[in-house]
Structure formats: C-alpha cells, structure tokens
Amino acid sequence: MKKIIMLSLTAVLFIFSSAASDSFAEEILLCISDVAQNIVMVDSKEDCLEDETLTELSGDGLAGKKSMTPLANFKPYEDCDGHGTTTEIGFDENGNGSLDAGEIMSAASKCSPKVSAAE
C-alpha cells in the first residue's frame, strides 16, 4: 500500500513540476504588419494595430533578446495562385541592422487571394 501511495505522490509531483516549469517560459509578443512591412515588440496583444498580426515567441533564453531590435524579412512567396509573402522574424544579435540567416527564429508563408480585374 505504501508503494502505491509513494508512486502516486511521485507522479503528482512530476506532473505539477512539469506544469509549473512550462508556465514560467519566457515570452515575447510581436506585432507584424505585412502591408507596412514592419515589426514591433509589444507588452500585450491589445497593442497590435488592426492590420497587424500578433506573433508570440516563447521558450527559454528569450529574456536577453528583449533588449535587441526585432527585425523581419518580407519576401515574395511563389507557391500561391495570387500574391504571397514569406515573413522571417528574429532579433538583430550582431547589431548590423539586418536579419541574418543565423538570427531567424521563425518563418511563415501565407497566400493572399488572387484579385481579378473587373470586366
């Protein structure tokens, strides 16, 4: 009976410690505008403008990045019927003013609908 109680207690402590460590993950919120092609770090999701998309980065080691400049590369995405954009985001770790390949933390591509001319 003692073994069952100890195993149960150990399982509960493991689950609690796993959940607690996940809840303390560092997080950075970014608002990205494909239209204006800019990126800004914000304190809350309410700080994003109407045409901006909220992107959340989370994990260990992000606290040091909060003092760096967030950057985004906006490139054409060719695998679309209409217009598409690939957005790469990261932080300017070397301070050269551009987002280098080793600084990219996330990338996403999206397609916009094809707009046909009115006949």
C-alpha positions as CSV (number, residue, x, y, z in Angstrom):
1,M,0.0,0.0,0.0
2,K,2.9,2.4,0.8
3,K,4.4,1.7,-2.6
4,I,1.2,2.7,-4.4
5,I,0.9,5.9,-2.3
6,M,4.5,6.8,-3.0
7,L,4.2,6.2,-6.7
8,S,1.0,8.3,-6.8
9,L,2.7,11.1,-4.9
10,T,5.7,11.0,-7.2
11,A,3.5,11.1,-10.3
12,V,1.6,14.1,-8.9
13,L,4.8,16.0,-8.1
14,F,6.2,15.2,-11.5
15,I,3.1,16.5,-13.2
16,F,3.0,19.6,-11.0
17,S,6.6,20.4,-11.6
18,S,6.3,19.9,-15.4
19,A,3.3,22.2,-15.5
20,A,5.0,24.8,-13.3
21,S,8.1,24.9,-15.4
22,D,6.0,25.4,-18.6
23,S,4.1,28.3,-17.1
24,F,7.4,30.2,-16.4
25,A,8.6,30.0,-20.0
26,E,9.8,33.4,-21.3
27,E,7.6,35.1,-23.8
28,I,8.0,37.9,-26.3
29,L,5.0,39.4,-28.2
30,L,5.5,40.9,-31.6
31,C,3.1,42.8,-33.9
32,I,3.9,42.2,-37.6
33,S,2.4,44.2,-40.5
34,D,2.8,42.6,-43.9
35,V,1.2,45.7,-45.5
36,A,3.6,48.2,-43.9
37,Q,6.4,45.6,-43.7
38,N,7.3,46.3,-40.1
39,I,7.6,44.6,-36.8
40,V,7.4,45.9,-33.2
41,M,7.7,44.3,-29.8
42,V,4.7,45.0,-27.5
43,D,3.6,44.3,-23.9
44,S,0.2,42.9,-24.7
45,K,-1.8,41.6,-27.6
46,E,-4.1,44.7,-27.4
47,D,-1.2,46.8,-28.5
48,C,-1.3,45.4,-32.1
49,L,-3.0,47.6,-34.7
50,E,-5.9,46.4,-36.8
51,D,-3.7,45.4,-39.8
52,E,-1.0,43.7,-37.7
53,T,-0.7,40.1,-36.8
54,L,0.3,39.1,-33.2
55,T,3.1,36.6,-33.0
56,E,4.1,35.0,-29.7
57,L,7.6,33.6,-29.2
58,S,8.1,31.6,-26.1
59,G,10.8,29.4,-24.6
60,D,14.0,29.6,-22.5
61,G,16.6,32.2,-23.3
62,L,14.4,35.0,-24.6
63,A,15.0,37.4,-21.7
64,G,18.2,38.6,-23.3
65,K,16.5,39.3,-26.6
66,K,14.2,41.9,-25.1
67,S,17.0,44.4,-25.3
68,M,17.6,43.7,-29.0
69,T,15.9,45.1,-32.0
70,P,13.3,42.8,-33.6
71,L,13.6,42.5,-37.3
72,A,11.6,40.9,-40.1
73,N,12.4,40.0,-43.7
74,F,9.5,40.1,-46.1
75,K,10.0,38.0,-49.3
76,P,7.7,37.0,-52.1
77,Y,6.2,33.6,-51.7
78,E,5.8,32.0,-55.2
79,D,3.7,28.9,-54.3
80,C,0.4,30.8,-54.4
81,D,-2.3,31.4,-57.1
82,G,-2.3,35.1,-56.1
83,H,0.2,37.1,-54.1
84,G,2.2,35.5,-51.3
85,T,4.6,36.6,-48.6
86,T,7.2,34.8,-46.5
87,T,7.9,36.6,-43.3
88,E,11.1,35.7,-41.3
89,I,11.4,37.1,-37.8
90,G,14.2,37.3,-35.3
91,F,16.5,39.7,-33.4
92,D,19.5,41.7,-34.6
93,E,22.0,39.9,-32.4
94,N,25.1,41.4,-34.0
95,G,23.7,44.9,-34.3
96,N,24.3,45.2,-38.1
97,G,20.7,46.4,-38.8
98,S,19.7,43.4,-40.9
99,L,18.3,40.0,-40.1
100,D,21.0,37.4,-40.9
101,A,20.3,33.7,-41.6
102,G,21.6,32.7,-38.1
103,E,19.3,35.2,-36.4
104,I,16.0,34.0,-37.8
105,M,13.8,32.4,-35.1
106,S,10.6,31.8,-37.1
107,A,9.4,31.9,-40.6
108,A,5.8,31.7,-42.0
109,S,4.4,31.9,-45.5
110,K,0.9,32.9,-46.5
111,C,-1.1,33.5,-49.7
112,S,-3.4,36.3,-50.5
113,P,-6.4,35.7,-52.8
114,K,-5.9,36.4,-56.5
115,V,-7.7,39.6,-57.4
116,S,-9.1,39.7,-60.9
117,A,-9.8,42.9,-62.8
118,A,-13.4,43.9,-63.2
119,E,-14.7,43.3,-66.7
